[in-house]
Amino acid sequence: MIELSMKELRPGQTLGRAIYRPSGEVLLSKGFTLTHEVINRLQEIGQSRYWIQEAGLEHITPEEILPEFLLFQASEELRINAEHFRKKAKVQDNINIANFDPKAMLKDTARFTDSLLSSRILKVARTISKEFRKNKLPFLLHFTSVRTQANYMFQHAVDAAVVAAAIGRTFQFEEEELEHLVLGTMLMDIGTLLLPWSLVIKPDRLTFAEFCALKEHPTFGFEILRLDPLIPLICAHIAFQHHERMDGGGYPRRLIGYNNPPLKQEINDKRSIHRFAEIVAVADEYMSLVQPRPFAPPKSPVESIKFLLKASGNHLNSAVVDALIPMIPIYSVGSRVLIIAAHQEKMIGATAVISKTNIDRQDRPEITLLYDSEGNWIEHEIIAMETNSQVMIQQASMAN
């Protein structure tokens, strides 16, 4: 298979993977043959990348940390939960942000009763945690989930939960701890559901009043979750604390951290950040870098690592950042690369695709040639860079 951009789609091509609606339902199944009409419809969805079956590229299979369908189902459960909550809690979209009063929003906490589909979300968290434990260490955090403006918030929460679970497993968290960590991460932004939805998904720069309103979501999330008898209290604290920072510069309570490994320890200092929230803060930040909102360009793996290292110690727990970095894939299957050095001069300038990653030598993956330096489709030669030291590559962008 090969991952193509919207501009590279052509009638007659065959889907290598299913395409999903924002709701999580299958829109087009694997094996479907594209037509002009279907391609035009796909432009309306907002998805930018598609896996296509291609002769000579059968050996390329997307690498996943978890099955794609499971992550879509989890995202869909969060969407259903959000709709149920906003209806049950009678959230209004016509709130005047200029006169926003967070205390008034929380006066009537009775409306939060049965506002969450808690048992369904708990089931999803347990499934993700159970499935994740099947992964053998070490592993890389490959994500193939697709985000649109419609599903961004929910898919982000699910992907961040997977990253948090990966970090928790690195620190040998017990089964119940992983479940709570996954659940808390999925619900970390539940407080935004009390705000106008147009504000939550606003693609433009926020006004000062809008930003102040959005900063109340950790407090809202805590109040919502702590009143739910099925949700462990630690999940409420994750929602409350995931925007706190090591140096006390976060919000809403300006808690501090000590950059300790997130292991079990007796801490009675109520001014400090809980270890689960420290993990979630790193997971949330990482996914915001590599899978930002649809209108923002993603950071490359190297750029993301540099950003995390810069934030390590002052903003993010340095021990957690150190645990995450080895799991960040420098290349993912499907990524385009440019050949900048090779044993044959004619190969220089050619475009290849990562066909297999190398966890032991991430800088020496297996690549498959796609286009020559002039952009012409060429024979798909497979090159194992680990045994071919003369070939050098650099990241290349796909056509938009």
C-alpha positions, -999 to 999 in steps of 0.1 A, spaced: 0 0 0 10 36 -3 -3 67 16 -15 94 -8 -26 129 -4 -59 142 -16 -42 157 -47 -27 123 -56 -60 104 -57 -72 92 -91 -102 73 -104 -96 36 -106 -74 35 -75 -83 9 -48 -86 17 -11 -61 -2 10 -78 8 42 -114 17 51 -124 54 53 -145 63 83 -171 90 89 -165 115 118 -189 94 138 -167 63 135 -189 44 110 -173 30 79 -179 53 49 -159 33 23 -146 -2 28 -111 -15 20 -110 -26 -16 -134 1 -28 -125 15 -62 -125 53 -64 -144 73 -89 -144 110 -98 -177 114 -78 -163 97 -47 -130 117 -48 -151 149 -49 -171 137 -19 -139 129 0 -127 165 -3 -157 175 18 -147 152 47 -115 170 55 -93 139 56 -60 146 40 -43 112 37 -55 79 22 -40 44 20 -42 30 -16 -34 -5 -29 -6 -3 -54 12 -31 -74 47 -35 -62 40 -20 -28 21 -49 -12 49 -52 14 41 -18 29 16 -21 58 9 7 83 24 1 117 -1 7 145 3 9 183 -34 -2 186 -59 -14 160 -73 16 140 -109 5 144 -105 4 182 -93 40 183 -121 51 160 -146 34 183 -132 51 213 -133 85 196 -170 78 187 -178 69 223 -164 102 234 -185 120 208 -217 103 219 -208 110 255 -203 147 247 -237 150 230 -254 132 259 -237 154 284 -245 187 267 -281 177 263 -285 163 298 -267 193 315 -286 217 293 -255 235 280 -263 266 260 -243 277 230 -254 313 232 -234 322 263 -221 357 264 -184 352 269 -179 389 278 -200 384 309 -188 348 316 -191 338 352 -175 304 360 -189 303 395 -224 307 382 -218 279 358 -211 255 387 -240 266 410 -264 240 397 -243 209 400 -275 187 402 -277 189 364 -245 169 362 -263 138 377 -263 110 352 -249 135 326 -221 111 317 -224 77 300 -198 65 325 -202 28 321 -196 30 284 -165 52 288 -151 28 315 -156 -1 292 -136 17 264 -108 26 288 -105 -10 300 -105 -23 264 -77 1 254 -57 -7 285 -61 -45 280 -52 -43 243 -22 -20 250 -7 -45 274 -4 -70 245 24 -48 230 58 -62 236 85 -38 249 102 -19 234 78 -2 209 73 29 190 42 52 191 29 49 156 -5 66 150 -26 62 119 -58 79 131 -72 107 110 -84 140 124 -108 164 110 -123 196 125 -153 175 136 -135 148 155 -103 165 165 -111 169 202 -122 133 207 -94 117 186 -69 138 204 -81 126 238 -79 89 227 -44 92 211 -31 111 242 -45 83 264 -25 58 244 7 78 249 -1 81 286 -6 44 288 28 38 270 45 60 296 27 43 324 38 9 312 74 21 310 72 29 347 56 -6 353 22 7 363 -2 -19 375 -33 -29 355 -57 -8 375 -34 22 374 -32 20 336 -70 18 333 -74 49 355 -46 67 335 -63 59 302 -98 69 315 -85 101 331 -67 111 299 -98 105 277 -118 127 301 -91 154 307 -110 180 287 -145 170 297 -149 205 313 -149 221 278 -184 206 273 -198 233 296 -186 260 271 -200 270 238 -190 244 212 -181 271 187 -155 283 212 -140 249 219 -134 242 182 -127 278 171 -99 277 145 -89 313 149 -69 331 176 -90 334 208 -98 368 223 -86 374 259 -122 368 272 -124 335 253 -91 324 265 -100 331 301 -132 312 297 -114 282 282 -89 282 310 -118 273 334 -122 238 318 -99 220 343 -120 233 372 -152 224 353 -139 189 346 -130 183 382 -165 193 394 -181 171 367 -161 140 373 -159 141 411 -197 139 413 -199 108 392 -199 77 414 -185 54 387 -155 76 378 -124 71 401 -116 103 419 -81 103 404 -96 109 370 -111 141 384 -77 152 396 -62 145 362 -87 168 346 -80 194 373 -42 193 370 -32 184 335 -24 221 327 -3 226 358 35 231 353 66 220 372 76 256 379 42 266 392 34 286 361 4 265 351 -33 267 359 -58 267 376 -40 264 410 -4 270 401 7 237 416 44 227 414 63 195 405 96 180 414 106 162 382 105 128 401 97 96 382 60 90 385 62 61 409 40 55 439 50 77 468 34 92 498 31 130 492 11 150 516 20 184 500 -13 195 484 6 221 464 22 194 442 10 179 410 -2 143 410 21 119 391 -8 108 368 -14 144 358 23 149 351 21 120 326 -10 133 310 5 168 306 34 153 286 11 130 265 -13 159 258 16 182 247 32 156 225 0 148 206 -7 185 202 27 188 185 25 158 161 -12 159 155 -23 195 159 -57 210 151 -65 206 114 -57 242 106 -22 240 121 9 224 106 23 193 125 57 193 140 82 168 127 94 141 151 127 159 156 110 193 161 87 176 187 116 161 206 134 195 207 102 212 219 97 186 247 133 188 258 131 226 260 99 223 281 114 195 302 121 205 338 103 238 339 70 230 323 70 192 319 82 165 343 117 157 330 116 120 340 84 116 320 98 133 290 129 111 291 106 80 291 86 92 261 114 103 238 127 68 230 92 58 219 88 87 194 92 73 159 116 94 138 100 78 107 67 61 103 56 37 76 42 57 47 64 88 54 80 102 22 118 108 22 142 123 -2 175 105 -11 203 129 -7 233 105 -10 235 70 -27 259 45 -43 243 54 -76 243 90 -86 210 86 -105 193 78 -72 201 112 -57 170 134 -56 147 104 -58 117 101 -35 111 70 -15 87 59 12 94 43 45 83 7 41 95 -7 75 109 11 105 139 0 125 134 3 163 171 -4 170 184 21 144 156 45 137 178 65 113 183 34 91 148 22 81 138 2 51 128 24 22 111 17 -12 117 39 -42 87 57 -57 97 86 -80 130 96 -96 145 131 -93 122 143 -121 91 131 -103 85 101 -126 71 68 -112 99 42 -111 105 6 -103 99 1 -66 133 -11 -54 135 -19 -17 166 -7 1 175 -18 36 195 12 49 209 -7 79 230 -27 54 235 1 29 255 28 46 259 49 14 222 58 12 212 89 32 177 104 34 159 134 47 122 140 54 101 150 23 66 164 23 37 149 5 17 169 -21 -11 187 -3 
